[in-house]
């Protein structure tokens, strides 16, 4: 396991096991719920454009899923954070700081995945040559 993945998992489980509920809600709302669907959709669109096989049905499914999810889960998650933080400025700061950290951890995670994949591709290129 690459160090970025290990750090991401440590951050996630530490939050789930040790942080207050408003912080956990913020991490999962802004570090996952609000971020992941569009990211996967963009990946599928790029693969669809570059692939010899059409992924239009998968793309349609993901777009529809995101549309339905976005109309319900996103607003519900935001409402949950509003209710959990209320008028407490300290809770809002903690939620904001944790969300920023969650997004940075996710960036690091994907950079680590890219680095690992690049290493594999380079190794395979050398063995195929």
Backbone as JSON Lines, residues from 0, in Angstrom:
{"i":0,"aa":"X","n":[0.86,-1.18,0.0],"ca":[0.0,0.0,0.0],"c":[0.9,1.24,0.0]}
{"i":1,"aa":"X","n":[0.58,2.19,-0.87],"ca":[1.42,3.39,-0.93],"c":[1.16,4.28,0.3]}
{"i":2,"aa":"X","n":[2.12,5.15,0.63],"ca":[1.99,5.97,1.84],"c":[0.78,6.92,1.8]}
{"i":3,"aa":"X","n":[0.43,7.39,0.62],"ca":[-0.72,8.3,0.51],"c":[-2.03,7.59,0.86]}
{"i":4,"aa":"X","n":[-2.17,6.36,0.41],"ca":[-3.36,5.58,0.73],"c":[-3.41,5.3,2.23]}
{"i":5,"aa":"X","n":[-2.27,4.92,2.78],"ca":[-2.2,4.65,4.23],"c":[-2.6,5.9,5.03]}
{"i":6,"aa":"X","n":[-2.08,7.06,4.63],"ca":[-2.41,8.32,5.33],"c":[-3.89,8.64,5.21]}
{"i":7,"aa":"X","n":[-4.45,8.43,4.02],"ca":[-5.87,8.69,3.8],"c":[-6.73,7.81,4.69]}
{"i":8,"aa":"X","n":[-6.41,6.53,4.73],"ca":[-7.18,5.6,5.57],"c":[-7.02,5.94,7.05]}
{"i":9,"aa":"X","n":[-5.82,6.28,7.46],"ca":[-5.6,6.67,8.85],"c":[-6.44,7.91,9.2]}
{"i":10,"aa":"X","n":[-6.41,8.91,8.34],"ca":[-7.21,10.12,8.56],"c":[-8.7,9.79,8.67]}
{"i":11,"aa":"X","n":[-9.19,8.98,7.75],"ca":[-10.62,8.63,7.73],"c":[-11.03,7.89,8.99]}
{"i":12,"aa":"X","n":[-10.28,6.86,9.36],"ca":[-10.66,6.07,10.53],"c":[-10.44,6.82,11.83]}
{"i":13,"aa":"X","n":[-9.42,7.66,11.87],"ca":[-9.23,8.5,13.05],"c":[-10.42,9.43,13.24]}
{"i":14,"aa":"X","n":[-10.9,10.0,12.14],"ca":[-12.06,10.89,12.23],"c":[-13.29,10.13,12.72]}
{"i":15,"aa":"X","n":[-13.55,8.99,12.11],"ca":[-14.74,8.21,12.47],"c":[-14.7,7.77,13.94]}
{"i":16,"aa":"X","n":[-13.52,7.4,14.41],"ca":[-13.41,6.88,15.77],"c":[-13.22,7.95,16.84]}
{"i":17,"aa":"X","n":[-12.69,9.11,16.48],"ca":[-12.27,10.06,17.51],"c":[-12.86,11.47,17.4]}
{"i":18,"aa":"X","n":[-13.5,11.8,16.32],"ca":[-13.97,13.18,16.14],"c":[-15.45,13.3,16.51]}
{"i":19,"aa":"X","n":[-15.86,14.53,16.74],"ca":[-17.26,14.78,17.06],"c":[-18.1,14.68,15.79]}
{"i":20,"aa":"X","n":[-19.39,14.47,15.97],"ca":[-20.26,14.15,14.86],"c":[-20.32,15.27,13.81]}
{"i":21,"aa":"X","n":[-20.25,16.54,14.21],"ca":[-20.3,17.62,13.22],"c":[-19.05,17.61,12.33]}
{"i":22,"aa":"X","n":[-17.92,17.18,12.88],"ca":[-16.68,17.08,12.11],"c":[-16.77,15.9,11.14]}
{"i":23,"aa":"X","n":[-17.25,14.77,11.63],"ca":[-17.41,13.59,10.77],"c":[-18.37,13.9,9.63]}
{"i":24,"aa":"X","n":[-19.48,14.54,9.94],"ca":[-20.46,14.89,8.9],"c":[-19.84,15.8,7.84]}
{"i":25,"aa":"X","n":[-19.05,16.77,8.27],"ca":[-18.4,17.69,7.32],"c":[-17.4,16.95,6.43]}
{"i":26,"aa":"X","n":[-16.62,16.08,7.04],"ca":[-15.62,15.32,6.28],"c":[-16.3,14.49,5.2]}
{"i":27,"aa":"X","n":[-17.36,13.8,5.56],"ca":[-18.02,12.93,4.59],"c":[-18.85,13.72,3.59]}
{"i":28,"aa":"X","n":[-19.39,14.85,3.99],"ca":[-20.17,15.66,3.04],"c":[-19.26,16.32,2.02]}
{"i":29,"aa":"X","n":[-18.24,17.03,2.48],"ca":[-17.43,17.81,1.56],"c":[-16.25,17.02,1.0]}
{"i":30,"aa":"X","n":[-15.84,15.97,1.69],"ca":[-14.72,15.17,1.21],"c":[-15.14,13.98,0.37]}
{"i":31,"aa":"X","n":[-16.43,13.69,0.34],"ca":[-16.91,12.53,-0.42],"c":[-18.2,12.84,-1.17]}
{"i":32,"aa":"X","n":[-19.27,13.04,-0.44],"ca":[-20.61,13.17,-1.01],"c":[-20.69,14.26,-2.07]}
{"i":33,"aa":"X","n":[-20.03,15.36,-1.81],"ca":[-20.11,16.51,-2.7],"c":[-19.07,16.44,-3.81]}
{"i":34,"aa":"X","n":[-18.13,15.52,-3.72],"ca":[-16.96,15.51,-4.58],"c":[-16.91,14.31,-5.52]}
{"i":35,"aa":"X","n":[-17.15,13.15,-5.0],"ca":[-16.92,11.9,-5.71],"c":[-17.78,11.71,-6.96]}
{"i":36,"aa":"X","n":[-19.1,11.95,-6.92],"ca":[-19.91,11.65,-8.11],"c":[-19.41,12.36,-9.38]}
{"i":37,"aa":"X","n":[-19.14,13.63,-9.3],"ca":[-18.67,14.35,-10.48],"c":[-17.31,13.86,-10.93]}
{"i":38,"aa":"X","n":[-16.47,13.48,-9.98],"ca":[-15.14,12.98,-10.32],"c":[-15.26,11.68,-11.13]}
{"i":39,"aa":"X","n":[-16.1,10.74,-10.67],"ca":[-16.25,9.49,-11.39],"c":[-16.91,9.71,-12.74]}
{"i":40,"aa":"X","n":[-17.85,10.6,-12.81],"ca":[-18.51,10.89,-14.07],"c":[-17.5,11.41,-15.09]}
{"i":41,"aa":"X","n":[-16.61,12.29,-14.67],"ca":[-15.59,12.82,-15.58],"c":[-14.65,11.72,-16.05]}
{"i":42,"aa":"X","n":[-14.29,10.82,-15.16],"ca":[-13.42,9.7,-15.54],"c":[-14.12,8.84,-16.6]}
{"i":43,"aa":"X","n":[-15.39,8.51,-16.37],"ca":[-16.13,7.67,-17.32],"c":[-16.28,8.39,-18.67]}
{"i":44,"aa":"X","n":[-16.52,9.68,-18.65],"ca":[-16.63,10.44,-19.91],"c":[-15.33,10.4,-20.69]}
{"i":45,"aa":"X","n":[-14.21,10.56,-19.99],"ca":[-12.91,10.52,-20.67],"c":[-12.64,9.13,-21.25]}
{"i":46,"aa":"X","n":[-12.94,8.09,-20.46],"ca":[-12.74,6.73,-20.94],"c":[-13.66,6.47,-22.13]}
{"i":47,"aa":"X","n":[-14.89,6.95,-22.07],"ca":[-15.85,6.77,-23.15],"c":[-15.32,7.41,-24.44]}
{"i":48,"aa":"X","n":[-14.73,8.59,-24.34],"ca":[-14.18,9.27,-25.51],"c":[-12.99,8.52,-26.1]}
{"i":49,"aa":"X","n":[-12.18,7.92,-25.23],"ca":[-10.94,7.27,-25.67],"c":[-11.13,5.78,-25.99]}
{"i":50,"aa":"X","n":[-12.23,5.21,-25.58],"ca":[-12.44,3.78,-25.7],"c":[-13.04,3.42,-27.06]}
{"i":51,"aa":"X","n":[-12.75,2.2,-27.48],"ca":[-13.36,1.69,-28.71],"c":[-14.76,1.16,-28.44]}
{"i":52,"aa":"X","n":[-15.05,0.91,-27.16],"ca":[-16.38,0.46,-26.78],"c":[-17.13,1.64,-26.17]}
{"i":53,"aa":"X","n":[-18.39,1.74,-26.49],"ca":[-19.2,2.84,-25.95],"c":[-19.56,2.58,-24.5]}
{"i":54,"aa":"X","n":[-19.4,3.61,-23.71],"ca":[-19.82,3.56,-22.32],"c":[-21.02,4.46,-22.09]}
{"i":55,"aa":"X","n":[-21.74,4.74,-23.15],"ca":[-22.83,5.7,-23.05],"c":[-23.9,5.27,-22.04]}
{"i":56,"aa":"X","n":[-24.18,3.97,-21.94],"ca":[-25.17,3.53,-20.96],"c":[-24.67,3.75,-19.53]}
{"i":57,"aa":"X","n":[-23.39,3.45,-19.3],"ca":[-22.81,3.7,-17.98],"c":[-22.79,5.19,-17.68]}
{"i":58,"aa":"X","n":[-22.41,5.98,-18.67],"ca":[-22.39,7.44,-18.5],"c":[-23.78,7.95,-18.18]}
{"i":59,"aa":"X","n":[-24.79,7.46,-18.91],"ca":[-26.17,7.88,-18.65],"c":[-26.58,7.49,-17.23]}
{"i":60,"aa":"X","n":[-26.27,6.26,-16.82],"ca":[-26.61,5.8,-15.48],"c":[-25.99,6.7,-14.42]}
{"i":61,"aa":"X","n":[-24.69,6.98,-14.57],"ca":[-24.01,7.82,-13.59],"c":[-24.58,9.24,-13.57]}
{"i":62,"aa":"X","n":[-24.84,9.8,-14.75],"ca":[-25.43,11.14,-14.8],"c":[-26.78,11.17,-14.1]}
{"i":63,"aa":"X","n":[-27.6,10.16,-14.35],"ca":[-28.93,10.09,-13.74],"c":[-28.82,9.88,-12.23]}
{"i":64,"aa":"X","n":[-27.9,9.01,-11.83],"ca":[-27.69,8.74,-10.4],"c":[-27.25,10.02,-9.69]}
{"i":65,"aa":"X","n":[-26.34,10.75,-10.29],"ca":[-25.85,12.0,-9.7],"c":[-26.97,13.03,-9.64]}
{"i":66,"aa":"X","n":[-27.78,13.08,-10.68],"ca":[-28.9,14.03,-10.7],"c":[-29.88,13.74,-9.56]}
{"i":67,"aa":"X","n":[-30.23,12.48,-9.4],"ca":[-31.16,12.1,-8.33],"c":[-30.51,12.29,-6.97]}
{"i":68,"aa":"X","n":[-29.27,11.81,-6.84],"ca":[-28.53,11.96,-5.58],"c":[-28.35,13.43,-5.22]}
{"i":69,"aa":"X","n":[-27.91,14.21,-6.2],"ca":[-27.65,15.63,-5.95],"c":[-28.87,16.37,-5.48]}
{"i":70,"aa":"X","n":[-30.02,15.94,-5.95],"ca":[-31.26,16.58,-5.56],"c":[-31.7,16.22,-4.15]}
{"i":71,"aa":"X","n":[-31.16,15.13,-3.62],"ca":[-31.57,14.68,-2.29],"c":[-30.41,14.63,-1.3]}
{"i":72,"aa":"X","n":[-29.4,13.83,-1.6],"ca":[-28.33,13.59,-0.62],"c":[-27.53,14.84,-0.31]}
{"i":73,"aa":"X","n":[-27.15,15.59,-1.35],"ca":[-26.36,16.8,-1.13],"c":[-27.07,17.79,-0.21]}
{"i":74,"aa":"X","n":[-28.29,18.2,-0.56],"ca":[-29.01,19.12,0.32],"c":[-29.28,18.56,1.71]}
{"i":75,"aa":"X","n":[-29.56,17.25,1.8],"ca":[-29.79,16.66,3.13],"c":[-28.51,16.7,3.96]}
{"i":76,"aa":"X","n":[-27.37,16.41,3.32],"ca":[-26.1,16.44,4.04],"c":[-25.78,17.85,4.51]}
{"i":77,"aa":"X","n":[-26.0,18.84,3.65],"ca":[-25.76,20.23,4.06],"c":[-26.68,20.63,5.2]}
{"i":78,"aa":"X","n":[-27.93,20.24,5.12],"ca":[-28.89,20.54,6.19],"c":[-28.46,19.88,7.51]}
{"i":79,"aa":"X","n":[-27.93,18.68,7.41],"ca":[-27.45,17.99,8.61],"c":[-26.32,18.78,9.26]}
{"i":80,"aa":"X","n":[-25.39,19.28,8.47],"ca":[-24.27,20.05,9.02],"c":[-24.78,21.35,9.64]}
{"i":81,"aa":"X","n":[-25.73,22.0,8.98],"ca":[-26.32,23.23,9.54],"c":[-26.95,22.94,10.89]}
{"i":82,"aa":"X","n":[-27.66,21.83,10.99],"ca":[-28.29,21.47,12.26],"c":[-27.26,21.1,13.32]}
{"i":83,"aa":"X","n":[-26.22,20.39,12.91],"ca":[-25.19,19.96,13.87],"c":[-24.35,21.12,14.39]}
{"i":84,"aa":"X","n":[-24.05,22.09,13.51],"ca":[-23.2,23.21,13.91],"c":[-24.0,24.36,14.5]}
{"i":85,"aa":"X","n":[-25.24,24.5,14.05],"ca":[-26.1,25.57,14.58],"c":[-25.43,26.93,14.51]}
{"i":86,"aa":"X","n":[-25.47,27.65,15.61],"ca":[-24.87,28.99,15.7],"c":[-23.51,28.96,16.39]}
{"i":87,"aa":"X","n":[-22.95,27.79,16.54],"ca":[-21.69,27.63,17.25],"c":[-20.52,27.88,16.29]}
{"i":88,"aa":"X","n":[-19.89,29.03,16.42],"ca":[-18.78,29.41,15.53],"c":[-17.62,28.42,15.61]}
{"i":89,"aa":"X","n":[-17.36,27.88,16.79],"ca":[-16.28,26.92,16.95],"c":[-16.55,25.64,16.16]}
{"i":90,"aa":"X","n":[-17.81,25.16,16.21],"ca":[-18.16,23.96,15.44],"c":[-18.02,24.22,13.94]}
{"i":91,"aa":"X","n":[-18.42,25.4,13.48],"ca":[-18.28,25.74,12.07],"c":[-16.81,25.76,11.66]}
{"i":92,"aa":"X","n":[-15.96,26.31,12.53],"ca":[-14.52,26.35,12.22],"c":[-13.95,24.94,12.18]}
{"i":93,"aa":"X","n":[-14.33,24.12,13.15],"ca":[-13.85,22.73,13.17],"c":[-14.33,21.98,11.92]}
{"i":94,"aa":"X","n":[-15.59,22.18,11.54],"ca":[-16.14,21.51,10.36],"c":[-15.43,21.98,9.09]}
{"i":95,"aa":"X","n":[-15.17,23.29,9.01],"ca":[-14.48,23.85,7.84],"c":[-13.05,23.32,7.76]}
{"i":96,"aa":"X","n":[-12.34,23.38,8.87],"ca":[-10.94,22.9,8.89],"c":[-10.87,21.42,8.51]}
{"i":97,"aa":"X","n":[-11.78,20.63,9.05],"ca":[-11.79,19.19,8.75],"c":[-12.13,18.94,7.29]}
{"i":98,"aa":"X","n":[-13.02,19.73,6.71],"ca":[-13.38,19.57,5.3],"c":[-12.2,19.88,4.39]}
{"i":99,"aa":"X","n":[-11.49,20.95,4.7],"ca":[-10.31,21.31,3.92],"c":[-9.27,20.2,4.02]}
{"i":100,"aa":"X","n":[-9.06,19.68,5.22],"ca":[-8.1,18.59,5.42],"c":[-8.54,17.34,4.66]}
{"i":101,"aa":"X","n":[-9.84,17.04,4.67],"ca":[-10.36,15.87,3.96],"c":[-10.12,15.99,2.46]}
{"i":102,"aa":"X","n":[-10.33,17.17,1.92],"ca":[-10.09,17.36,0.49],"c":[-8.61,17.24,0.15]}
{"i":103,"aa":"X","n":[-7.76,17.77,1.01],"ca":[-6.31,17.64,0.78],"c":[-5.88,16.18,0.86]}
{"i":104,"aa":"X","n":[-6.44,15.45,1.82],"ca":[-6.11,14.03,1.94],"c":[-6.56,13.26,0.7]}
{"i":105,"aa":"X","n":[-7.72,13.63,0.15],"ca":[-8.21,12.97,-1.06],"c":[-7.31,13.29,-2.25]}
{"i":106,"aa":"X","n":[-6.87,14.54,-2.36],"ca":[-5.93,14.92,-3.43],"c":[-4.65,14.08,-3.3]}
{"i":107,"aa":"X","n":[-4.14,13.99,-2.08],"ca":[-2.93,13.19,-1.84],"c":[-3.16,11.72,-2.19]}
{"i":108,"aa":"X","n":[-4.34,11.2,-1.84],"ca":[-4.68,9.82,-2.16],"c":[-4.6,9.59,-3.66]}
{"i":109,"aa":"X","n":[-5.26,10.43,-4.44],"ca":[-5.28,10.24,-5.9],"c":[-3.93,10.5,-6.52]}
{"i":110,"aa":"X","n":[-3.16,11.43,-5.97],"ca":[-1.79,11.62,-6.46],"c":[-0.95,10.37,-6.22]}
{"i":111,"aa":"X","n":[-1.17,9.74,-5.07],"ca":[-0.47,8.5,-4.77],"c":[-0.88,7.37,-5.7]}
{"i":112,"aa":"X","n":[-2.16,7.29,-6.01],"ca":[-2.65,6.28,-6.95],"c":[-2.02,6.51,-8.33]}
{"i":113,"aa":"X","n":[-2.0,7.77,-8.74],"ca":[-1.4,8.09,-10.04],"c":[0.08,7.71,-10.06]}
{"i":114,"aa":"X","n":[0.78,8.02,-8.99],"ca":[2.2,7.68,-8.9],"c":[2.39,6.17,-8.97]}
{"i":115,"aa":"X","n":[1.57,5.42,-8.26],"ca":[1.67,3.96,-8.27],"c":[1.38,3.4,-9.66]}
{"i":116,"aa":"X","n":[0.34,3.93,-10.3],"ca":[0.01,3.46,-11.65],"c":[1.12,3.81,-12.64]}
{"i":117,"aa":"X","n":[1.68,5.01,-12.52],"ca":[2.77,5.41,-13.4],"c":[3.97,4.48,-13.23]}
{"i":118,"aa":"X","n":[4.25,4.11,-11.99],"ca":[5.35,3.18,-11.73],"c":[5.09,1.83,-12.39]}
{"i":119,"aa":"X","n":[3.86,1.35,-12.29],"ca":[3.5,0.07,-12.91],"c":[3.63,0.15,-14.43]}
{"i":120,"aa":"X","n":[3.17,1.24,-14.99],"ca":[3.25,1.42,-16.45],"c":[4.7,1.46,-16.89]}
{"i":121,"aa":"X","n":[5.52,2.18,-16.17],"ca":[6.95,2.26,-16.51],"c":[7.62,0.91,-16.4]}
{"i":122,"aa":"X","n":[7.29,0.13,-15.38],"ca":[7.86,-1.2,-15.22],"c":[7.42,-2.08,-16.38]}
{"i":123,"aa":"X","n":[6.13,-2.04,-16.72],"ca":[5.62,-2.86,-17.82],"c":[6.23,-2.45,-19.14]}
{"i":124,"aa":"X","n":[6.42,-1.15,-19.36],"ca":[7.04,-0.67,-20.59],"c":[8.45,-1.22,-20.73]}
{"i":125,"aa":"X","n":[9.19,-1.27,-19.61],"ca":[10.57,-1.75,-19.64],"c":[10.62,-3.26,-19.89]}
{"i":126,"aa":"X","n":[9.67,-4.01,-19.31],"ca":[9.68,-5.46,-19.49],"c":[9.18,-5.85,-20.87]}
{"i":127,"aa":"X","n":[8.35,-4.99,-21.49],"ca":[7.85,-5.31,-22.83],"c":[8.84,-4.91,-23.92]}
{"i":128,"aa":"X","n":[9.79,-4.06,-23.59],"ca":[10.72,-3.55,-24.61],"c":[11.75,-4.56,-25.01]}
